[in-house]
Amino acid sequence: MAISYEEQVGSCTANIAKGGSSATRIFTVAWLDAFPFATELYGRYISWPDGEYHRPARFPYIHHLYCTNVKIDGVGIASESSDEFGTYITYDKAKLTVQYATSELVDDDDPEIVEEESVSVSHEVSTTEEGAWEWTVDSVPSPNSALPGIVASVMQFSVTRYHVSSLPDYTIAGLCGKLNNAEWRTYEIGRVLFMGAEGRRSITVDGAEDWEMTYIFNVKPHHWNHAYRSQDTHEHYEAVQVKDGTDTLYQLGAFSGLGV
């Protein structure tokens, strides 16, 4: 670490127990370095996605224990002043009591998890109200006596991104209910429907505010603006549009703005 520190002699202790191990170390640093040093020990993202992540400090003798708590105490009063708002004390040095324990957020072998994905596959009965939509062949309306229903596979997957520095609420609102307008995660144009997102914010002891965002998508093996047409002798998926209009079932959007 760039900050100069000293470990107090005899301060290193460890407790090995069946329910979980723990350890403690005590350091001394200059008072002005106390809070930056605590941040390095505790670990966090400086910013996301462009910043660098500092992992929690690892206990040197038991590698699955990581820093989970830092207590700062001032040592030796250097100066003291008062005003109408209170008394201000500056110390010569700081004593940092660092506690280590197992952490679910850190893997022993791999870097910090910043993104996770989950997938589920189900089916839907694809139907269209008769008279509300029309078939088009080369942009020319084609008559239909009845629009059929068919069981079609649908894959839903979610992407969870951790340590997001700011909530992308306007981007999410603008893309919700739209299809990918370009190839995205190997899926062709119009195959992925963005269903929305869920967010949860955490505020760390040093004031950092990070979001945990989960983005939800539905994927079909064909374009979402295509429907199955049984009247066709080849029985294939074909584009539909609003009757007497040019709107499609779903609009297209640039998923690159989601950052996943």
N, C-alpha and C positions, 0 to 999 in steps of 0.2 A: 504494500500500500504506500501511497505517496506521503501520507501523514505520519509524522514521527510519533512513536508511542513506546511505552514501557509496560511490560506485564509484571504485576506485583509478585514477588517471590512467595511461593507457597499458596497462591490464590487458586490454582487450577484444581478443581474437584470434579468427580464424576460419580454418578449413581447408576449401577447396572441392575435393572429389575425386569421381571417377567412382563409386566404390563407396559413397559416402555422405559428407555434409558434417558438420562439427562446429564448435563454438565454445566459448569460455571467457570468463567475466567474473569479476572479483574485487571483493567488497564488504566494507565495514567497518561493523559495527554494535555497539551496546552488548552486553556479554556476556550479559545477561539476555534480550536480544531474539534471540540467535543461533538458538536452536532453533525458536521460533515463525516466524522469518523463513525458515528452511530449509524448514519445512512449507509455507509459502505458495508458495515457489519450486517445490517438488517436486510439490505438488498431491495432493489426496485428498478423499474424502468424510469429513465430520465424523461423520455418521451416515446411515443409510438406513432407511426412505425419506423421513424428514422433514427430514433435514439438507441443507445446501447443499454442492455440489461445487465445489472450487477446482481449476481446471485448472492443469496445469504451466505455469510461466512461459515465454513465447515469446521467442526471441532477436529483438531489435528489428530487425535488418538482414536476416535470412533467415527468413521467416515459417514455413517448415516445420520449423524446429528448435525443440525444446522441452527444458526442463530435465530431465535424466536422472540427475544426480548432484550432490550438494552435500557439500563437505569443509569442516569447521569446525576452525579453529586459534585457540587463545587468544593474545591479545596483551597484554603488560604485566601482571605479577602484582600484584593488588590486596591479596590476603591469602592466608595459608597456615596451615593447622592440621593437627594429627595426633592420632590416637587409636589404640586397639588394632586398629582395622579398616583403617587406612591413612592416607594424607596427602590433604588436600583443598585444592585451589587454586582461588581465584576470580580471574578476569582482569578487567582494565579494559574491554577490547574483544575482539571476535572478527573474524577474517578468514574470509570464506566464499568458497571457490573453486567456482564454479558451472559445470558442464559442460552443453552443449546438444548434442542430436543428434536425428535423425529418430525419431519415436515412432509405433508401430502403434496405440497406444491413443487417439490424438488425431487427429481429422479437421480439415483446414485450414479448412473452411467451416462444419461442423456441430458442435453440442455433443457432449460425450462420449457414446459409445454406452452406454446403461444396460440395454437389452433387445434381444434378437434373436429372430427366429422362423424356423423351417424347416418345410417341409411335404413329405410324400411320400404318394402315393396308390397303393394296391394292391388286392387282392381276397382274399376268404376264402370257403371253402365252409362255409356255415352249416348245421350239423346238430344234431339233438337225439336223444339215446338213447331208443328206443321204450320206453314204459312208465315212464320216470323222470319225465316231465313230462306235463301234460295241458293241452288247450286250454280256455279259458274264454270264454264269451259272456255278457256282462252278469253276470259273477261266477258263472255256472252252468257246471259242467264239461261239456265236449262230447266225445263219443267220437272216437277217432282210431285208424285201423288202422295207419298208418305216418306217421312224421314225415319230410318230405322234406329233401333238401339243395339248396341253391341258392347260386350264386355271387353274392356281395354286395360292393359296393365299400366299402372302409375307408380313411379318410384318417388318417394319423398325423402329428401335428405336435408340435413341441417349442418351448418358450419358455425362453430363457436370460436370467436376470436377474443383472446384475453388481452388485458392491458391496453385498451383503446383509449387514447388520451382525451378525445372529445366525441360527443354523441352526434352521429351523422343523421339527425332526424329528418332534415329536408331531403337528403338523398334517398332515404328509405321511403318517405311519403311519395316522392316523385316516381319511384320505380315499382312500388307495390302494385301487383296485378298486371305487370307487363312481362313481355317475353324478351329473351336475349336477342339483341339485334345483330350479333356477330357470334362466331364460334366462341364458346365459353366452357372452359374445363372439358374440352374434347366434344362438347355437345353442339350439334349444328344449330343454325339460326332457327328460332321459334320452338325449340324442343323444351326449354326450361321456363317455367312460370314462377316468378318471385311472389311468394305468399306473404311476406312481411318479416318482421324481426322482433326479438325480445331483448331488452337490455337491463342490466343490473349494475349499479355503481357502488364502488367501495372507496372509502377515504382512509388513507394510511395515517400513521401517527405523525409523519412529517408534512402532512397537508396535501399530498398528491392525490388526485382524483382520477381513478381508472374505471373504465367501463368494461363489462363482460357482455359481448354482443353475440346473440345467436340468430343467424339468418336462415330462413326456411324456404325451401324450393320444392316444386313438384316437376317431375320430368316424365315426358311421354316418348314412346319410340317413334312418334311422328309429330309433325307440326301441330301446335295447339289450335291453329286456325283452319285445320283440315278435319273433315269428318268422313265417316265411312258411308259410302254410297252403294247400296246393294243393287240398285237398278243397273249399274254398270256391269257389263258382262265380265269385266276383269276384276270387279269387286275390290276397289282400292280407295285410299283416302284422297279426298279432293277438297280444294279450298271452298269456303262458303263466305258470304258477306250479307250485310243487312239488306233486306229487300228494298228496292228502289233507293239504294244508297251506296256509298263506297266504303263505309266503315267495316273493319274486320272485327272478329270476335274479341281479339286482344291486340293492344298496341305494342310496339317494340320499344325497348329502352336499352341504354348502355350499362351493362352490369359492372363494367370496370370501375364505376364510381363507388361501388360497395366496398372495394378493398379486400375482397375474399376470392 
